[in-house]
Structure formats: C-alpha cells, structure tokens
Amino acid sequence: MALIHARPYRPRGKGKCERCIRTVRQRFLPGLEPADTASLDVLDRRLAAWVEGEYHHRPHRGLEGMTPADARAARARDVRLVDGSIDPDDLFLEEAVRKVGKDRVVSLRNRLHEVGAGLVGQKVTLRFEPAAPPGRPIIVVTDDGDAGQARPLDPGTNARVKRGHAISFSSIGNDGGEEGRAMYRRSFSLARRPFESDIPSDQLFQGQAATEAQARLGLLTGEAGSGKTTACRRFADSLARGLFRIIYLPLGAVTPLEAMNGIAAGPGLAPGQSRHMVGRAIAGELSRLAGGRQTPVPIIDEARLLPNAVLEDLRLLTSFEIDSEQRFCLLPTGLTGLRRRLAMGVNESLAQRLVVRHHMDGLAAEEIGPWIEHRLRLAGAADIPLFETNAIAAIVQTARGLPRRVGQIAHDALAAAAAGKDRQVTENHVARAVDELNLKT
C-alpha cells in the first residue's frame, strides 16, 4: 500500500497511468498468443477487443463494484452528442476577461496581444489553451459572439495606427439588429445579404473545384471553409430522391456506441445499448432500403474526429453477403487530417473501400471576382460594380481561395463602405475588414 499526497481535484500524481499499466500486465499480456504479436496492427486490434470484451465488463472498486459498461449505461441520459459544427478542442480552453485599451491591446499571462479596432473600450473574453506555446491563436469572444482572434503585439505597427472612434461592422452585418441589416441592404439596394450560406444548390457558383468535387465525390477532404459541406449539399440535391436516401451524419468526436446510435438515428432507428445490436439493426435497414431499390448515401461530416473503432464499424457496414454486394454509398468528409487517419494501418481495410477521393482546393484566384459578382447578382445588386479591381485583388491576396473567408472579407468590406457612405468598395475598405477579422495577409 502506498500513501499518495495530492491536492483535491488535481488528478496529476495519483498513479493512474501506473495502475493502468499494472492492469494490462496482469490481465492482458498473459493471455497473448504468438500470433497476437505478429504486428502492431494485430496487437492493436487484440488490445481493443480485450478492452471492449473483457475490461469494460469486470467490476471496478473505483465504481463501487459496477462494471465500466454498466456505469456508462447508467449515465447514458446525461451524455449529449457534440454538435458537428463545434470543434471539441474548444470545449477545453481556459477563459479570462479583459478590457480592451484605446491602443487595442490586452494583456494575458504577462504577454501583450492586439484585437480588432471595433473592440476598443469593451470587455472581452479570451479563450486560450494554457499549455500552448507563445504565438498560438487566442479566441476573442464578446456578448455578440465570436470576435476573431488576438495576435501577438507588434509595437512598431501598433504605434503607427491612427487612434479615433472605431466603427464596429457587426452592427451592420450578419449579427446586427434589424435596423443594421436594413442599413446594409439599403446602402447598396440589395434584396438580401449576398454572402449568406442558405443559397439554393442550383444557384451556387460553379467553380472548377466544385465541378471536380461533384464528379469525384467519395472521400472528400479540404481546409476549413473550402466548400466541403456545400459540395455535399449540391451532390445530394442532384440525386433522384426515389433512388437514393441521403443520411447526413454530423457525428464529431464521440464514443463507438454513440456513433453507431448517431448513424442509426439517420434512417430513424431507435438507439441501443450494444454496438453489436445497433450494427445489426443498421445493416438490416440498409438491406431493406437497398431491397426497395433505394440506395442509402450516408454523408459523415468531420469524420476525422471519429475513433478508430467507429471507422472499423463503418468498414463492417460496407460488407454485405461477404463482400459480394455493396448496398450503400459512404461519403466521409473532413479536414486534411482525415487522409492521414485513413493511411494508418488499423484503418487500411476501410481506406481500400473508398475508391474515389478528392481534395478541395477552394476558388482559383481568377474565380474570386466572378464568385463575388455572382453572389451580389443573386442579392439583387445593380450592374454597376460594387468592388474596385484593387479591392478584389486585396481579397485574393488574403482569402487563400477559401469561399467562406472570401465571403467574410467581402461582407465586412461592404459594411465598412456602407458605414462611410461610400458607393463602392475600395482597397482601404478591404484592409479595414481584414483588420477587423484579424486575418493575416
């Protein structure tokens, strides 16, 4: 018996790792056969099977004699799926409240950072990762929502900034009140805000990247804001509803059972307490749909966040009649890291089944101007160009071809022009929008 001194609610130093290693040595390693250690992949699968099949079903003293599986089931109602639009890493950030000075500077942990000019004099919440090295992004949040990022102070540049009353674009833009939205549209005679995401798929701008994605949609990866979800929506709307059943699954980072229940919820199946039983129910529903000549098309958003066990379950769902039939079309999407996940040996079987792959590169430089003009026309803008050529060039330089970023910059640049009662967006308006969004040029 060992006496361990540790502060309350400070889990470090209580021997959790050592206890886990001892359990593995006493219960797992003695049961290994020579074939189980033939490779790391085989050993990894053997360990996963031991954890799922034995460890989770043995009583634990720390759980008052309950098994981990029973303890999990007892608290199942308290577990909520994370929204697919939320980055799980954001849930573990620390927060600090600061007031922004007239020089747009806030102090955090003895380091100075700059925020947007529209935040001068306001109290903001800084969300940060405490163990991150200097220079990592710090998220700035106000009562109105996300306000961009704080960047390390550049004393030389900050000293040359003109001081004065800052214009907050948010009162005119997407998050402002009804009066602000009316002012935004009235200034440029627009019937609607041009850079919203609720554009019908048949009215979306058809760039080269979008055309290639629709022709080669399978495993779809790309940077954040490159148009992956839009490409999936366009593809789904192009399918005949009588022949295909679209099942959109924003699963995020969840446990294997939660993921299987999320997949089951897509076609309307009831959740279960066992991955095996839920998997059988899903397989039966997929066979029923296929038997009715309706092919299920599950679109899994942010698949890079799924555990390897869930990816293995997806592989098993693709195996009907011992691989003699393919009853559904699986479309996983995610950031570039998804390709690295699938390149791991443990996920090789699933990767082999994803024959068609495409990486979205966003808009080409010469497509950004036409993309903005297309959105403005849909919003009812007049034929007179609202963006000067130099303004478009400035957006091209900053947006890196990402449609979401192009829309954000163009929106705030229009808001700056409206606030200044200008009839055309100039390079200076774009520069102010970039500064407001805290984007790097």
Summary of the structure (lengths in Angstrom):
residues: 441
radius of gyration: 26.3
end to end distance: 59.7
largest distance: 81.8
contacts: 1252
relative contact order: 0.10
helix: 47%
strand: 14%
